[in-house]
Amino acid sequence: MSTPFVARADQVARLTEALDRARAGAPALVLLGADAGVGKTRLVREVAARAEAGGARVALGHCVDLGEIGLPYLPFAEALGALHALDPDAVGAVVAARPALGRLAGTGAGGASGDGVADRLQLFEGVAEALAACATPAHPLLLVLEDLHWADASSRDLLRFLVSRLTNQHLLVVATYRTDDLHRRHPWRSVAAELARHPRTEHLPLEPFTEDELRLFTAAVAGAPLPDPLLRRVRERAEGNAYFTEELLEAGADGDELPWSLGDVLRTRVEQLEAAPLRLVQLASAAGRRVDEPLLRAAARADDDPVLREPGAVDRALREAVAQHVLVVEDGRIAFRHALLAEAVYTDLLPGELSGVHRAYLRALDADPQLGTAAQRAAHAVRAPDLPVALRASWDAAVQAHRVLAPTEELRHFEVVLRLWEAVPEEAARLPERHVGVLLRAAGAASRAGAADRAVQLARSALDDPGTPPDEVPVVRTALARHLLGVDDVPAALAEATRAVAELPDTPTPARAWALATYARAAVNAGREDEAEQLAARAVEVARAVDDAAAESDALATLAVAERLDHAHSTGLLTEALERAVAAADRATELRIRYNLASAHYDVGDLEAAAAASAEGVARARALGMTWAPHGMELHALDATVRFARGDLAPPAATPAGGGDVPGLAAALVGAAQLWAAVARGDDGTVAWAAALEPWWDRDALVALLAGGNAVDALTWQGRPAEARALLDRVDAHMRSVWPEMYTGGIRMMALALAAVADEAATLRLTGGDVTALLADADARLERAERTAQGRRPRSGGIGPEGRAWLARVRAEHARAHGRADPDAWAVAVEEFGYGHVYEQARSRWRWAEALLAAGDRAGASEQASVALAEAERMGAVPLASAVRDLVRRGRLDVDGVRAPTTDVLTAREAEVLALVAQGLSNRQIGERLFISGKTVSVHVSNLLAKLGASGRAEAVAVAHRRGLLTAVP
C-alpha cells in the first residue's frame, strides 16, 4: 500500500493480543465488520505484516461476488493452497489421512472417492486438522478470510464447523465483511449473529476515523497537515471513511472544489489512464476485486480490443495502473486497491464492453481450462453471453459442487442448465442426462439444500415433462412422492407412491424396491402401520434380491417405525438400517434414520440417549451439507426439545427465524422448538414470536403444536389465562383437522388449558365470581385427556413416559381448578416427570409445595419449594423461580435465600395484607391467598390501620401509596 498506516492503535492491539493468546493455545475468531472503505483490508494487512515479522504464519482467503454462480469453499481453498506452499509436509500428511481435502489444498490428491461423493465431514475435519497442523506455539497461524459478505453457502458452513472445533489450536481466524451490504435477509447476517455468540468469538468494530485520526491520516496521504478548512470539508464529504478520504484528496484536494460524489472520484482516477491500462483495468473488473495474473494476461491476449496485444503491452499497462493507484499486487495476484473501485469500473462498462470483457475470459479459459474453474467459466459464459458454453460449464460446475457436497451451489448451477435448455437444444443433447434427469438431480440438490418446496416443483416438472419415457414415469413418481413427504404432504405422497407401485411390473428391480419402500413410508406417516409393515417387509425382500442397500435401509427404517411396540427391536432395526444407509452413501435416508433413532429414545424417556443421538444427527447433517434438508431440520428441532427437557435453557447460538441462510419452513420449525426454552426463561416477545409462525401451521402441524402450545404457556405465565384458553382451542382445532382427533400431544395441550382454567378460577373465587362454566370446561378437558390416553392403538404400546407425566399433571391441574388442594396428585406428577424432564418436574414441585401448604404441611411445602427454587435458578427459569419465591413469601416458608419484604413502618405480613387490600380483596379472600385464617387477617388489618393513622381500608391504601409503602410489596 502506498499510504502509511496510521491510527487504529486499539484495533491493532486487540488483534495482536488475540494472536498472542492463540500462540498460548487459546484460538479465536475475530469478526471484523465495517462499511466499505473504512479500512478493513488495510488493518488486517498491517496486522498480518507484524505477525509475520514476529514469526507467525499468515494465510489469506478471499470471497468473490459472482452473483448466482457459486464457487464452493473459495476462501478456504485459497488459504490452504498458500499453506501447502508454506508447509507441504504438514498439509500433505493431513491430505493423506483425509483424501477429500486434496480438492481444496491444491495437492492434486482427492480426485477419487470410494462412492464417487466426497464426504463433507471428512473435508471439514481435514480443513480444521490442516490449519492446526500448520500452527505451533513458535509459529501461530493467522487465517484471514476477507469479504465474507460474498461467501458461498458451503464456505459459511465450513466456517461454522471450524469455529465449533476451536479448542487449543494455535490459530487466530479473522473474518472481514461489509456491514453496509447486509440487508435484512442477507445470508451472512444470520451466520455472523450465530458466530458472534460462540465463546471463542470476538467482535471488533471498525468505525470511521475520528477527527484526530482523520487529521493523522490526511497528513500521511498529503505529506503534510491539511489546513483546518480543507480538513473540515474532507471530513464532511468523506464522513471519516478512509478510502473516500484518500480518493478525494488525490482527486484534487488543492483545487477550488472537491468532487461531489465517490462516483466522480473513481471516474476521475480511472479517466487518467491511457487506453491500454484502461482496457486492462476493465478486464480485471470482470473478475471481481482480485484475479490471478496468468488468467488476466490470457484474457488480454484473447480480447477483441487489440490495444493489449503488442509485445510488452500488458506489462506496461499493468505498471501504469499500479502507478496510478488503481491496481496493486496482492499475495501474488492482481487486485484493485478497493472493491468499490472494481465495482465502479465494472458498472461503468457499456453493454457491448461488458460482453467483450467476459468473452475474453471465456476464450482464455477455453484455451487453458487450468486457469480457472468450471464455475468461473460458467459465470463468464452467462454474461458474455455464450449460451452453449454457459450450459455445459454450468453442468460441469454442478457436478463439481456435488462432489464436494455443496448442494446450494449445485442447485444454482443446475437451474442455469434448465433455464438454458430450450435456448441451446443441440448442446443440451450432448449432456449425459436427459431433461428429466437434470430436473430430478436439481430436485435432489434442492432437497439437500433445504429448499423442499423447490424440490417438489422440480420433481413435478419432471413428471410433467413430455420427454420422460413411459417406463421411467414410475421412477419419477417415486422421487416426487419422497419430496412430497419432505414437505409433509402425506396424502399426495401416498397417491404418487401407490401409482408408482401399480405401474411397475411385479418383478424384483431397484425401481420396485424404492417404490415399495416409499409407499410404506407414506403409509406409516398416514397412520396405516399394519399396511406399512407389510409393504416395508416386501421392500426389504426386493431390495436384498437386487442388492440395493440404500432401498433396503429405507425400508428397514420404516419397518422399525411401524414396529415401535418393542423399543429394543425397533432400535435394532434402525441401527441395522443406519449401517446400510451409510454404506450405500444414501445421505437422505441416513438423516431420516438418525432422526428416528433419536425420536425413539425420546419416546421411551431415555433422554440421555436421545440427546446423544440428536446431537450426533445435527452434527452429521451439518457435515453433509444438509442442515436444513428434510430430517436435518427435524433433528435440529428435536435437539432443542431434548435439551429443554433436560433442563438446558441456554439461548441458541442463533434464532433461525428470519435468517437468510435458513429456508422458511426450517426457520419456523426450529424456531417453534426453541420457544420451549424461551418461554421457560421468561424472554420478552415469545407470544409475538409464536404468532409470527402461524402462517406455517398449514405447512407443518408440528409448528402449530410447538409454537401454539408454548404461546399458551407464556400467556398463562403472564396472567392472561382467558387469552391462553382461547388460543389453545384454536390450535387444538387446527391439530384435530390435520392429525387424528385423539392425537397424543393433545394430552399436554389439555394440561396447559387446565392450568389456565385453574388460574382463572382462582382469581374469580377471590373476587366472588361464578366459576360454574370454568369447572364444566375443566371437566370436559380432563375427560378429553383420559380418552386420548385410553384410545392409543394396541400396537403403539399406549402412551409413553412423557404422555403419562402430562396426564398426571392434567389430573392435578383439574383438582386445582376445582379449588382442591391435592398434594398426592402433584406428587404423582413429580414422580412421572422424573424420567428426565427437569423443567416440568420443577414446575410440578412448585404446585406440590403449594398444595402441601394449603393442606397444612409446612415442612413438606418448604422442602419441595426449596428443591423447586434451586432447580429453577440453576436452569435460569425466571418465571418459575419468581413464582416459587412468591409462594415462599406468602406462605412464610423456611427456604434459604428468600427474605420476606418489609418496610420501615409495617411488618412483612402487614405489607402483604395491605397489598391485597389494595386489590379490593376481602379478609376471607386475603386469608386464602396467604394461607391464614380470616380472623388473623382482621388482626393484621387493624394493626396496619393504627400504624397508618387511617380510619378505613381505602384511606389506608391512599396513605400507603403517598408514603411509598406499597412499592416494597411483591
N, C-alpha and C positions, 0 to 999 in steps of 0.2 A: 504494500500500500504506500502511496506517495505521502499521505498526511501523517505526521507524527501522532502517536497515540497519546491522548491526554484525558484527564478526568477519569471517571468510572472507577475510582480507587476502591470504593466499597464493594462493587461487584467483583473486581479482580481479587480482592482479599477473600471474599466468600468462596469463590471458585477455587482459589489456591488452598484455602483451608479444607475444602471438601476433598481436594486431591490428596492433601496430607493425611486426611482420615482414611482415604482409600489405600494409601501406602501402608497404613497400620492395620488394614484388614476390615475396614468399615465402608463397604461400597455404597454408592448412592446414585440416584437420578436427579439431575437438576433441570427443571423446566424453565426455559428462558423465553418468555413471550414478550413481544413488543410490537408496536406499529412498524410498518415498512419504513426503512430509512433511519431508524433511531440508533442503530449501531450494533445489532446482534452479531453479525459476522465479524466486524472489526474487533469486538470484545473477545469472542471465542478464539480468533486468530492470535490475539495478543497473549491470551492465557495459554494457548497451545504452544506458542514460541517459548514462553517462560517455562512451561512444563518440560519441553524437550531439553531446554538448557539445564534443567535440574535432574535430568536422567530419565524422565518419564517417556513412555511410548505414546504416540498420538496416531489415531486412525480417524479419518473423516468420511462421512457418507452424506450424500445429498439426495433430495427428492426433486422430481421434475414434474411440471404441470403438463400432462399430455391429454387433458380432458378425459374422455371416456376410455381412452386406450391406456390400460394399466401396465406398469412394469413391476411385477411382483418382487418384493424384497430388495428393491434397487439400492437404498442407502446401506443396507447390511452387506449386500454383495460387493459394493464399492469398498466398504471398510475392511471386509475380510480379504479382498484382493490385496489391499495395502498391507495388511498384517501378514499375509502369506509371503509377500516380498521381504518384509522385515524379519520374519522368523519362520522360514519354510518348514523347519523340523517340527516345531510345536504345532502348527496348523496341520501339517501332514499327518502327524500322529492322531489327531482328532478325526481327520477325514478317514483314516484307515479304520477307526472304530465306528464312525458314523458316516458311511459312504454317501448318504444323501447330501451331506454338507458340501461335497465336492462341486455340486452345481452352483453354489454361491461363492466358494472360496477361490475359484479360478484355478483349480489344480488339474482340471481335466478329468478328475475322477467323478464317480457318482452317475455315470451315464446310464447304467442299467440297474434295475432293482428286481427283486425276486418276483414280484407280481405286476411289474410294469407301472406301479403307482408309488411315488416316493412317500415314505412315512413322514408326515409333517412333524410328528413328535420327535422323531429322530433328527430331523433337520433343526428344529428349535433347540433341542438339547445340544446338538452339535455346535450351534452358534454360541450358546452360553459357555460350553466347555472350551471352545476355541478362544473366546475372549479371556476366560480365566487362565488358560494355558499361556497366553501371551503377557500376562500381568504378574509381576513379582513385587515384593517389598522394595527391592532396589530399583525396579523399573515398572512402576504402576502404569496402568493403561488409561488414557483419556480418550473416550469414544465420543466424538462429536457428530450428531445427526442433525443436519440442517434442513430447514423448510418443511417441517413435518405437517404443515397445513396442506401440503400436496401429497402426503404419504398415501400409498395404496393400502387397501384393507388388510392385505397379508402382512405388510410391514407394521401396521398398527397392532395386529395380533401378536407378532413376534416381539415387539417392544413390551407389550403387556406381560408376555411369558418371561422375558429376560428380567424385568423388574421383580416378578414374583420369585425368581431364583437368586436374587441378591442376598447373600448370607455373609461370607467372609472373603470374597474376592477382592483383589487389589485393583478395583475398577471404578472409574467415575464416568457416568454417561451424562452428556449434556445435550438436551434436545431443544432446538430453537424452532419457533414458529411465529407467524404474523398474526397478531390479535385483530388487526383491522379487517382481515379476511374471514373472520369466524362469524358467519351469520348464525341464526338461532339453531338451525338444523345441520350445521356443518359437521361432518363425521368426526373431525378431530376434537371438537368441543367436548363431547361426552368422554372420549378417551383421555383427554387431558384432565378432566374432572376426576375420573377414576384413578389415574396415576397419582394425582395430587394428594389423594387420601392414603396412599401407601406410606408406611412408616419410614421407608428408605428414600422418600422423595422430598426434595426441597423446591420451593418456588422462588425464583429470583426475578423480581420485577425490574424492568429496564425502562425508566421513564425518559421523556425528552430532557435535554440539557436544562439545568437551572441557569439563572443569569450568570453566576460566577463560572460555571462550567462552560457556558457558551462563550464567555469572554476569553477563556483559555483556548478553546477550540478555534475560534475565529482568528485569534492571534497566530496559532500554529498554521492555519491554512493560508492566511495573508502574509505571514512572515513578520508581522508587526501588529501591535494592538490597534483595533479599529476605533475611530472616533466614536464617541458616545451616540451622536445622532444616527450614524450609519449602523451601529450595533443595534440600536432600538428598532430600526427599520428591518434589519435582517431577522431580528427576533420576532417581530410582529408577523413577517411574511412566512418564515420557516417554522415558527412555533416550537423552537428548540429541537427540531429534527436535524440530526447530524448530516444526513445525506442531502436534504433540501438546502441546508445552510451552505454546505460546500459547493453545491451546484450554483446557487445564487451568487456566491462570491466569485466563482471562477467564470461566471457568465457576464459579469460586468458590475462588480461592486463599486468600482471607481467612477461609474457613469452617473448621469443625472437621474436615471430611473432604473429600477430593478425590474426584471421580467415579472409579469403579473401572475403567472401560473407555473407549476412544475413542468407542465407540458411544454410551455415556451422555453423553459430552461433546457430541457432534454433535447428539444429540436435545435436549439442554439448550439449545443455541443456537437450533435451529430452532423449538422449542416456545415460545420467547419471542415469535415473530411473531404478528401478528394474522391473521385469516382471509384477507384479500386478499393481503398479501405472502406468506403461506404457500402460497397457491394458485399465485402467480406463480413461487415457487421450485420447487414441484412440477412445473409446466410446463417450467421451464428444465431441470430434471434429466433430462427425457426426451430432450433434445437432446445430452446429454453435458456436458462441463465448460463449453463456450462455445456461444453461439447468437447469430445475427445479431438485432439488436434489432427490425428490421421483422418478421421471422418470429415472434419471441416475442410481439410485440404482436398480430399477426394470429391467432396461436393463442389468445391471451387473449380476443380478440373472438369466436372460434369455439367457445370452451369451453362445455360444458354447464352448468358451475357459473357462475351469474350474478354472482358476487361481484366480478368484474373488468370488468363491462360498463358500470358507471356512468361518466359523463364524468369524466375525470381519475383514475380508479381505478388504472389501470396505472402512471401517473406516481407517484402516492402510494405504491403498493405497492413500486415499484422503489426509491424513495428510502428507504423503511423497511428493505428488505432490505439495501441498501448501508450504512445507518446501523448495522444490527445485525451488520455484518461477515460477511454470508452471501454477498452478491453484490458484484461490483466491475465497473467499466467498464475493459475491457482492449482496447486497439487498436481502439476503436470498436465493440466487441462486448460483450455481457453475459456475464460469466463468474462461476463460483463462485470463492471465494477459494482453494480447493484441490479437485483432482479427487476426493479422498476424501470431501469434503463432498457433492459431487454424487452420488457413488455411494451414500452413506448415505441421502440423501433419496430417491433412486430406489428402492433396495431396501426402504425402509420403506413404500412405497405398497402398498395392498391391491389384489387383482386388479381390482376394479371401478375403482379410481382409476387403475391402470395403463392400462386400456383407455381411460379418459376422456381422459388427457393425450395419448395417441397419436392419438385421434380428433380432438382439437382441432388438432393439427398437420396431420393429413390434410385436414381441411376447409380450413385456411388454404392449403395447397399446391394443393388443387383449385381454390380461388378465384383464386389467383395463382401459376401454375407458376414464374414468375420468381423466387419467393422461395427456391427450393431446387432440388435435382437430382432426377432420376428415382430414383436410389439412395436418397436421403433419403425420398422419397415411399414407396418400396417398404418401407423399414425401418419406417416408422410404420404402414403398412397391415398388415404381417405381425403387428405387435404390438398393433394396435387390438382385435381383428383385423377387417379388411375384405378378405376373400379375393379378390373380383373386382378390386378396385383393386390389391391386392398382386400378383396375377398380371400385370396389364397393366403396372404400374410396373416389375416385375422384368424383363419383356420389354424395355421401353424402356431400362432400366439396362444390360441385357446388350448391346443394340445400341450404346449409348454406349461401353461398355467395349471392344467390338470395334473401334470406330472409332479409339480411342487405343491399340490393341494391348495391352490389359491382360487376357490370357487367364484368369488365375486368378479375377479378379473376374467376367469374362464367364461362366465355368463356374458360379460360385456363383449368379449370377442365373438362369441357365437351369435350374439344378437346383431353384430355388424355383418356377419356372414349371411344371416337370414334377411337383413334389410337389402343386401346387395344381390340376393339370389336371382330375382327375376331380371335385374338390370344386366347381368352378365351370364346368361344361361350356359354359354359354351365353357366358361371357366368353372362354373358350378358343377357341370357334368364331370369334370376331371377330379373332383374331390372324392375321397374314399367312402363317403357316406351320401346316401340319397337325402332329399329334403326332409323326409320323415325322420331319418336317423339324426340329422342335425337338430331337429325340433326336440327329440327325446333326450339328446345329450344336453341341450340347453336347459330342458326341464330338470334334468338331474342336477346340473350346476346350480340352478335357481333354488332347488330344494336344499342343497348343501349350504348355500349362502343364506338360508333363512327366508328367502322370498317365496313362500309357499303358494301365495296366490298366483304369482307369475308362473310357477311350476305347473299349476293346474291349467292356466291359459295355454301354455306351450304344448302340454300333453293333449289338450282338447284340439288344438290346431293340427297336431299330428294325426289324431283320429279322423278329423275332417279333411285331411289332405287327400285330394283325388289321386295322387300318385302312389298312395300306400297300397302295396299288393294285397289282395284279399287274404292270403294265408298269413300275413303279418298283422292283420287287424286285431286278432285276439291278444297278441303280444302288446299292442298299443293300448288296448282296453285295460290289460293288467297294469301297465305303467300308470295309466290315468287313475285307476282305482287306488293305487298306492299313494299318488299325490293327493287325491281327494281325502284319503284318511289323514294326510298331513294337515289338512285344514278342517278336520273333524266333520266332514260332510259324509257321515256314515251311510245314509240311505243311497246317495248317488254312488258311493264306492261299492256298496253291496250290489247294486244293479249292474254296474260295469263288470265286476268280478264274476257275477252269475253268468252274464252273457259270454264272457271270455271262456269260461269252463265249457259252456254249451257249444261254442263254436269250434272248440279244439277236438281232434279225434281222440278217442279213448285209448291211447297208446302212450307208453312212457316216453316223454320228451321233457327237456328242460322247460319249455314253454308251458306244458301242462302242470309240471311241478310248481312253477311260480304262480300259475293261475289258481290252483287249488290252495296254495299257501295264502294267497291274497284273499281269496274267498273266505277261508277260515278266519283270517284276521278281521275281516269286515264283520263276519258273523259274531265273533266274540265281542266286538265293540257294540254290536246291536243287542247284546244280552242274550244271544242264542247259543249258550255254552254247549249244549248237547250236540247240536249240529256242527259247531266249530270244532269240537273234539274229534268228531268223525272225519271231517274234512282235513284237519291238520294231520291226523294219523295217515290218511291216504296220501297227502302231500309228502310226508316223510318217506313213505314207501317208494313213491315215484322218484323223488329226489335221489334216494340211495340207489335206485335202479339205474339212473343215468349219471350217477356220480357228480351231482351238483350240490356241493357242500353249502353254498350260500342259500339256496332254496330250502335245504334241509334245516339249516339253523333258523330260518324264518319260521318254518312250520313248527319246529320244536318249541320256539318261544311262545307261539300261540297255544300249543298243547299245554305248556306249563301254566299259562294264564287260565285256560279252561279248567284245569285240574287243581285249582287253588285250594281245595279242601285239605290236601296233605302238603304242609309247608315244606317239609324235608324233600318230598318227591318233586314238588314244583321247583324249588331252588336247584335241585339236582339237574332237572331238565334244562333249566335256564343256564346253569353253568356249562353243561354239555353244548347247548346251543351257542353260548358265547365263544367257546373254543372253536366251533365250526365257523362262526362268522369271522373271527379274527384270522383264521387260517385262509378263508376264502377272500379276505380283504373286502368284505361287504360292510362298509362303514355305517350305512344307514341302519341295517339290521343290528349291528353291534351296539349302536346307541340305544336302539329300542330295547334290546335285551338288558343293557345296563340299567335303563330306567325301570324295567320290570323287576329286576333283582332288588334294586333299592326300594321300590314300592312294596314288594313282597315282604321285605324285612320290616318296613314301617307298619304294614297292616297287622303283623303279628306282635307288634310292640317291641321289637328288638331295635331300639333307636340307635344303639351304638353301631350295629352292623349297617343300618340304614344310612347313618351319617358317613361311614367309611365308603359305602357303595356309591352314594350320591356325589360325594366329593371326588371320588375317582372318576365317576362318569362325567362330571363337569370338566375336570382336567383333560380327559380324553376328548371330549367334544371340542374344546379349545384347540388341542393339539392337532386334530383332524381338520381344522378349519370349518367346523360345523357347529359352532357355538349356538347359533340361533336356528339351526335346522330342526325339523320335527324330532322330538325326543331330546334334542340338545337343549331347547328352551324348557321342556318339561323337567329335565334334570336340574336345571337352574332353579325352577320353581319349587321342586321337591326338596332341593338342598336348603333353600331358605326356610321351608316349612319345618324340616327336621332340626335345623339349628335353633329355630324359635322354640320348638317343643323341648329341646334340651336345655333351655334357659339362656341361650346366646342371643341377646337383644342388640348386639353391636350393629350400628348402621352399616349398610353395604358400602363397598368401595365406590359404587356409583348407582344411581337410580336409573333403570333403563328408560323410563318414560321420557320421551322426547329426544332421546339420544340419536344423533344422525346415523350412527353405525348399527342401530338396533331396529329390525323390522317392527312394524306396528303391533302385530299380534304378540310377538315375543315380549315387547316392552310392556304390553298390557298384562300378560300372564305373569311374568316375573314381578312386575310392579305390584300386582294384586297379592302375590305371595309375600312380598316384602312388607305389606301392610300389617301382617301378623305382629312383627316386632315393633313397627312404628306406632301402632295403637297401644301396645303394652308399654312402650317408652313414654307415651303421652305426647308425641310430636304434634305440633300445630299443623293444621291443614289436612289431616288424614281423611276427614269426611269429604272435603272438596276433591282430594286426590282420588278417592274411590268413585266419586260422581263422574270424574273425568274419564273413567274407564268404562262407563255404562255403554257407550257405543259399541264396545267389543263383546257385549253379552251374547249377541246372536252368533258371533263367530266361534266362541268357545264358552260353554256354560260354566266351566270351571272359573273363568274370570268373574262371572256373576256371583258364584258361590263364595269365592275368596274375598273379592272386593266388597260385595254387598254385606256378607256376614261380618267382616271387620268394621265396616262403617256402622253397622248396628251396634256393635260393641263400643265403638268410640262415642256414639250418641248417648248410650247408656251411661258411660263414664262421665259425660258432660252434663248429666242431669236432664236429658231430653228424652225420657222414656216413651212418650207418645209418638214422637217422630221415629224413634227406633222401631217400635212395633209396626208402624205404617210402612217403613222401608223394608222391614223383614218380610212382611206379607207380599210386597211387590216382588222381591227377589224370589221368594218361595213359589209364587205363581209362575214366574218365568222358568224356574228349575223344573217344576212339575209339567210344564208344557214341552220340555225337550228331553227330560230324563224320566225314568219310571216314577210313578206317583209316590211310591214309598221309598224314595232314594235315601241311602243311608245317611248322607250328610244332613238330611232333614232332622235327625236327632239333635245334632249340635244347634241347628237353627232354632229348634223348639226350646232348647236350653237358654239361648240368647234372648228369645222372646219372653220366656218366663222370668228371666232376670229383670227385664224392663217392666213386665207386669207387676212383679213384686215391688220394685221401687215406686212405681206409680201408685200402687195400692197403699203402700206405707205412707206416702205423702197425703193421700186422700183421708186415711184414718186420722192422721194428726190434725187435719182441718175439719174433721167431722163429715167428710164427703161420703157418697154412696159407692161402695165397691162391688156391688152385685154383678154388674156387667163384666168387670175385670175378673172376678172369680170364675164366672162362666167361661170366659176366654181362657183362663189358666187351666180349667178342667179339660177343655177341648184340646189344648196343646199337649197336655200330659197324655191324653188318650191317643193322639196322633203319634207321639213318640213311642208309646208302648206298642202300637200296631206296627210301626215301622220295624222295631226290633224283632217282633214276632214274625213278621212277614218275610224275612230273608229266606231265600230258596234253600232247601236242604243241602244242595251241593256246595253252597258257599260256606257252610260250617257255622252259620249265624254271624252275629256281629263280633268284631274283634275287640281287643283291649280298649282302643280309643272309643269305639261305639258304646261299650259297657260303661266307660267312665263318664261320657256325656249323658248317658241315660241316668246314671246315678245323680248327676247334677240336675237333670230335669226334675227328678223326684224331690230333691232338696229344695230347688227353687219353687216348686209347686207348693210345698209346705210353707215356705216363706211368704209366698203370695197370699196364702190363706191366713197369715198372721201367726203361724205356729212356730215356736222355737223347737227345732228338731235336730239336736246335736247328733243323733245316731245317723240320720240321713247324710249329714255333711261328713261324718266320719267315714261312711262308705265311699263318698265321692273322693275324699283324700286318699283312701286306700286304692281305689280304682285308678286314679291318675298316677299312682305310684309306679306304674310300669315304666315311667321315664319322662312324663310331661311335667317338667319342673314348674313352669309358669302357672298352669291350671291347678296344679296341686297346691301351690302357694295361695292362689286366689281362693280355693276351697277351704284352706286352713283359716283364712280371714273370716269367712262366713261361719265356719265351725266355731271359732272363738266367739263370734257374735251370738250364736245360738247357745253356747255354754254360759255366756254371761247372762243372757235372758233367763236361763234355767237356774241361775244362782250358783253355778260352779265357777267362781272367780279364779281359783288356782288353775283349773283346766283351761279357762279362757286366756289367762296370762301366758300359759305355756304355748298354746297354739298361736297366739298373736305374736309372741316373741320369735317363733320359728318363721312365721309368715313374713314378718318385717325384715328379718335377716336375709331371707331369700329375695324379697322384693328389692332391697337395697343392693344386694350383690349383683342382681341382674340389671339394675337401672330401670326398674318398672315404677316410674314415678307415680302414676295414679294409684296403683295398688299400695305402694308404701304410704302415700298420703292417707288413703282410706284406713289402713291399719293403725296409723298414728292417731287418727281421729277417733277410732274405736277405743284405743287405749286411753286417750284423754277423757272421753265421755264416760267410760266405764271405770276410770280411776284404777286401771290395771297396773300391776307391778311389772313393768317391762323396761329394761335398761335402755337408756338413750332417749327416752321420751319424757319431757318435762311438761307438767301442766301449765297452761298460760295463767298469768296473774297480772294485776295492776297495782298501783300504789294505794288504792282505796279499797277495792273489793278482793275477796278471796278468789282462788281459781274457780271453785264451784259456783260462786255467786256470779262471776263473769260469764260462765257458761249459761247459767239460768237467765241472766239479763239478755244475752244474745238471742235466746229462744223466745223470751218475752217480746223482744223487738220484732220477731217474726209473727207475732199475734197468736202464739200457741197458748192453750190453757194449761193449768197446773198438771192436769192428768196427762195431756199430750207431752209436756216437758218431761214428766216422770218417765214416760215410755221411751223417750229419746235418750235419757240419761241413766236409765235402768235404776231409778229410785222411785219411792212412793210419792203420790201426790201431796201427802201431808208434809213430807220432807221438803218438797218444792215450795210449799206455802211458807215454811220457816225461812227458807233462803230468800224468798221474795220480800218478806217482812224485813229481814236484815238489810237487804240492799236498798229498800225504800228509806230506811232510817239513815243509812250512811250517806245517801244522796240528798237527803232532805226533801224527798218528793212525797206528794200526797197520794199519788196513784201510779199505776203501771205506765201510762202514757207519758206522764211528767218525768218518771224515772228514765225512760228511754231518751227523752229530749235532753235531759240534763247530762246523761252519759255521753250522748252524741256531741254536745257542745264541749265537754271536757275531754273528748278523745278517748273515752274509756271503752268504746266498742271496737276500736281498731285493733286492740290486742287480742281479741277473742277469735279463735279459729272458726 
